[in-house]
Amino acid sequence: MKIKEEQLEKIKEQQVKLQTVVNEIGLIESKKHQLLHLVGTINEEIEEFKKGLEKEYGSININLETGEYTEIKSNSEVKEEDPSLV
């Protein structure tokens, strides 16, 4: 016994569609993995650059629009200026 030819064709068509989508998901996941790895690499580069800036300027906050910076005060410096803060 067999199913109708058009039913068999419909099943085959659906399986091809499903396999195509599954393959696309695999490609997207692979690309996602590559991009996440790149994010990690960029973050490492940022941290290294920040260390260099900190050696040169100390602890600072930088305005990315203007390039101006302000020093970051430690808790002990803040206490000395205003003991009520903290």
TORPA-4810 file (N, C-alpha, C, O; in nm, 3 decimals):
<nodes>
NODE_1_0.084_-0.117_0.000_0.000_0.000_0.000_0.090_0.125_0.000_0.199_0.124_0.056_M
NODE_2_0.041_0.230_-0.063_0.114_0.355_-0.075_0.019_0.472_-0.053_-0.102_0.463_-0.074_K
NODE_3_0.080_0.585_-0.008_0.000_0.706_-0.001_-0.009_0.764_-0.141_0.061_0.721_-0.232_I
NODE_4_-0.096_0.861_-0.157_-0.113_0.923_-0.288_0.015_0.996_-0.327_0.088_1.046_-0.242_K
NODE_5_0.040_1.002_-0.456_0.161_1.066_-0.510_0.171_1.213_-0.466_0.278_1.258_-0.428_E
NODE_6_0.059_1.287_-0.471_0.062_1.427_-0.432_0.090_1.443_-0.282_0.151_1.543_-0.241_E
NODE_7_0.047_1.347_-0.201_0.078_1.351_-0.058_0.228_1.328_-0.034_0.290_1.395_0.049_Q
NODE_8_0.283_1.233_-0.107_0.426_1.205_-0.097_0.506_1.327_-0.141_0.606_1.361_-0.077_L
NODE_9_0.466_1.391_-0.247_0.535_1.511_-0.296_0.527_1.624_-0.193_0.624_1.696_-0.171_E
NODE_10_0.410_1.638_-0.129_0.394_1.741_-0.026_0.488_1.715_0.090_0.553_1.807_0.140_K
NODE_11_0.498_1.591_0.134_0.589_1.554_0.243_0.733_1.584_0.205_0.808_1.641_0.284_I
NODE_12_0.774_1.548_0.084_0.910_1.573_0.038_0.939_1.724_0.034_1.046_1.769_0.075_K
NODE_13_0.842_1.800_-0.015_0.855_1.946_-0.022_0.872_2.006_0.117_0.956_2.093_0.138_E
NODE_14_0.792_1.959_0.212_0.802_2.008_0.348_0.938_1.974_0.410_0.996_2.055_0.482_Q
NODE_15_0.987_1.855_0.383_1.116_1.812_0.436_1.230_1.897_0.380_1.324_1.931_0.451_Q
NODE_16_1.221_1.931_0.251_1.323_2.017_0.190_1.319_2.155_0.254_1.424_2.211_0.286_V
NODE_17_1.199_2.210_0.274_1.185_2.341_0.339_1.244_2.338_0.481_1.317_2.429_0.521_K
NODE_18_1.212_2.232_0.554_1.261_2.219_0.690_1.414_2.211_0.692_1.478_2.278_0.772_L
NODE_19_1.470_2.131_0.605_1.616_2.116_0.600_1.684_2.247_0.562_1.791_2.280_0.614_Q
NODE_20_1.621_2.322_0.472_1.676_2.452_0.433_1.679_2.547_0.552_1.778_2.616_0.574_T
NODE_21_1.570_2.551_0.628_1.563_2.639_0.744_1.664_2.595_0.851_1.731_2.679_0.910_V
NODE_22_1.675_2.466_0.875_1.771_2.414_0.973_1.913_2.450_0.931_1.994_2.487_1.016_V
NODE_23_1.944_2.439_0.804_2.077_2.477_0.755_2.102_2.626_0.775_2.212_2.666_0.814_N
NODE_24_2.001_2.708_0.749_2.015_2.853_0.769_2.041_2.884_0.916_2.124_2.969_0.948_E
NODE_25_1.971_2.816_1.005_1.992_2.836_1.149_2.137_2.801_1.185_2.201_2.872_1.262_I
NODE_26_2.187_2.693_1.128_2.326_2.654_1.153_2.423_2.761_1.107_2.519_2.793_1.177_G
NODE_27_2.398_2.817_0.991_2.485_2.924_0.941_2.478_3.048_1.029_2.579_3.112_1.057_L
NODE_28_2.358_3.081_1.073_2.340_3.198_1.160_2.411_3.174_1.293_2.479_3.264_1.343_I
NODE_29_2.398_3.055_1.350_2.465_3.024_1.477_2.617_3.029_1.461_2.687_3.075_1.551_E
NODE_30_2.665_2.983_1.348_2.809_2.988_1.321_2.856_3.133_1.313_2.960_3.168_1.369_S
NODE_31_2.781_3.216_1.245_2.813_3.359_1.234_2.807_3.425_1.371_2.891_3.508_1.405_K
NODE_32_2.705_3.387_1.449_2.691_3.440_1.585_2.815_3.406_1.667_2.867_3.492_1.738_K
NODE_33_2.861_3.284_1.659_2.980_3.241_1.731_3.101_3.325_1.691_3.178_3.370_1.776_H
NODE_34_3.118_3.347_1.561_3.229_3.428_1.512_3.220_3.571_1.567_3.320_3.628_1.609_Q
NODE_35_3.100_3.628_1.566_3.081_3.765_1.612_3.105_3.776_1.763_3.163_3.874_1.809_L
NODE_36_3.061_3.676_1.840_3.086_3.678_1.983_3.235_3.670_2.013_3.284_3.735_2.106_L
NODE_37_3.307_3.591_1.937_3.452_3.581_1.952_3.515_3.718_1.921_3.606_3.762_1.990_H
NODE_38_3.466_3.783_1.817_3.517_3.915_1.780_3.490_4.017_1.890_3.574_4.102_1.918_L
NODE_39_3.373_4.010_1.953_3.341_4.099_2.064_3.443_4.080_2.176_3.492_4.177_2.234_V
NODE_40_3.476_3.956_2.206_3.575_3.928_2.310_3.710_3.986_2.275_3.777_4.044_2.361_G
NODE_41_3.751_3.972_2.150_3.880_4.026_2.105_3.881_4.178_2.116_3.979_4.236_2.162_T
NODE_42_3.774_4.241_2.073_3.766_4.388_2.079_3.769_4.434_2.225_3.836_4.532_2.257_I
NODE_43_3.697_4.364_2.313_3.698_4.401_2.455_3.838_4.391_2.514_3.877_4.474_2.596_N
NODE_44_3.915_4.289_2.474_4.053_4.276_2.521_4.137_4.394_2.473_4.216_4.449_2.549_E
NODE_45_4.120_4.432_2.346_4.192_4.547_2.292_4.156_4.675_2.367_4.244_4.756_2.398_E
NODE_46_4.029_4.692_2.398_3.983_4.810_2.472_4.049_4.814_2.609_4.098_4.919_2.651_I
NODE_47_4.049_4.701_2.679_4.108_4.697_2.813_4.257_4.729_2.809_4.306_4.801_2.896_E
NODE_48_4.328_4.677_2.711_4.471_4.707_2.699_4.494_4.856_2.674_4.583_4.917_2.733_E
NODE_49_4.412_4.914_2.586_4.425_5.056_2.556_4.394_5.140_2.680_4.462_5.239_2.708_F
NODE_50_4.289_5.100_2.753_4.252_5.172_2.875_4.366_5.169_2.977_4.390_5.268_3.046_K
NODE_51_4.435_5.055_2.987_4.548_5.045_3.080_4.657_5.145_3.041_4.716_5.210_3.127_K
NODE_52_4.683_5.158_2.911_4.781_5.254_2.864_4.741_5.397_2.896_4.823_5.478_2.939_G
NODE_53_4.614_5.428_2.875_4.564_5.562_2.908_4.575_5.588_3.058_4.611_5.698_3.099_L
NODE_54_4.543_5.487_3.138_4.549_5.505_3.283_4.693_5.527_3.330_4.716_5.604_3.423_E
NODE_55_4.789_5.460_3.267_4.930_5.484_3.301_4.970_5.628_3.270_5.044_5.691_3.344_K
NODE_56_4.919_5.678_3.157_4.955_5.813_3.114_4.880_5.922_3.190_4.940_6.023_3.226_E
NODE_57_4.750_5.902_3.215_4.667_6.008_3.272_4.615_5.979_3.412_4.562_6.069_3.477_Y
NODE_58_4.630_5.857_3.460_4.568_5.818_3.586_4.424_5.777_3.562_4.383_5.758_3.447_G
NODE_59_4.346_5.764_3.670_4.205_5.724_3.657_4.124_5.845_3.611_4.117_5.946_3.679_S
NODE_60_4.063_5.832_3.493_3.987_5.943_3.436_3.859_5.894_3.371_3.845_5.777_3.337_I
NODE_61_3.766_5.987_3.355_3.647_5.968_3.271_3.668_6.056_3.149_3.705_6.172_3.161_N
NODE_62_3.643_6.000_3.031_3.667_6.072_2.907_3.533_6.103_2.840_3.448_6.015_2.825_I
NODE_63_3.516_6.229_2.799_3.400_6.269_2.719_3.432_6.229_2.575_3.522_6.286_2.513_N
NODE_64_3.360_6.132_2.522_3.388_6.080_2.389_3.354_6.179_2.278_3.399_6.162_2.165_L
NODE_65_3.277_6.281_2.309_3.244_6.382_2.209_3.358_6.483_2.192_3.392_6.523_2.081_E
NODE_66_3.416_6.523_2.307_3.514_6.631_2.303_3.657_6.586_2.328_3.752_6.656_2.292_T
NODE_67_3.674_6.470_2.391_3.807_6.425_2.428_3.852_6.480_2.563_3.960_6.445_2.611_G
NODE_68_3.771_6.566_2.622_3.805_6.620_2.754_3.789_6.511_2.859_3.708_6.419_2.844_E
NODE_69_3.869_6.522_2.967_3.858_6.423_3.071_3.856_6.487_3.208_3.903_6.600_3.228_Y
NODE_70_3.801_6.412_3.303_3.801_6.452_3.443_3.860_6.338_3.524_3.842_6.221_3.490_T
NODE_71_3.930_6.374_3.630_3.990_6.273_3.715_3.882_6.202_3.797_3.783_6.263_3.837_E
NODE_72_3.904_6.074_3.820_3.815_5.996_3.906_3.878_5.998_4.045_3.993_5.956_4.062_I
NODE_73_3.804_6.046_4.142_3.855_6.053_4.278_3.826_5.923_4.352_3.718_5.866_4.338_K
NODE_74_3.922_5.878_4.429_3.903_5.757_4.509_3.814_5.789_4.628_3.793_5.906_4.660_S
NODE_75_3.762_5.687_4.694_3.677_5.708_4.812_3.751_5.784_4.920_3.691_5.868_4.988_N
NODE_76_3.881_5.758_4.939_3.955_5.828_5.045_3.968_5.977_5.011_3.962_6.060_5.101_S
NODE_77_3.984_6.011_4.883_3.991_6.151_4.844_3.857_6.221_4.867_3.853_6.336_4.910_E
NODE_78_3.749_6.151_4.839_3.616_6.208_4.859_3.592_6.231_5.007_3.537_6.334_5.046_V
NODE_79_3.633_6.135_5.093_3.615_6.149_5.237_3.691_6.270_5.290_3.640_6.344_5.374_K
NODE_80_3.813_6.290_5.241_3.894_6.402_5.286_3.830_6.536_5.249_3.835_6.631_5.327_E
NODE_81_3.770_6.544_5.130_3.706_6.668_5.087_3.577_6.695_5.162_3.550_6.808_5.202_E
NODE_82_3.497_6.589_5.181_3.370_6.604_5.249_3.340_6.477_5.330_3.285_6.381_5.276_D
NODE_83_3.375_6.476_5.454_3.357_6.356_5.537_3.212_6.310_5.547_3.187_6.195_5.581_P
NODE_84_3.117_6.396_5.519_2.976_6.355_5.529_2.936_6.265_5.411_2.834_6.196_5.417_S
NODE_85_3.017_6.265_5.304_2.987_6.179_5.189_3.043_6.040_5.215_3.149_6.026_5.276_L
NODE_86_2.978_5.942_5.171_3.020_5.802_5.176_2.915_5.717_5.238_2.933_5.596_5.250_V
</nodes>
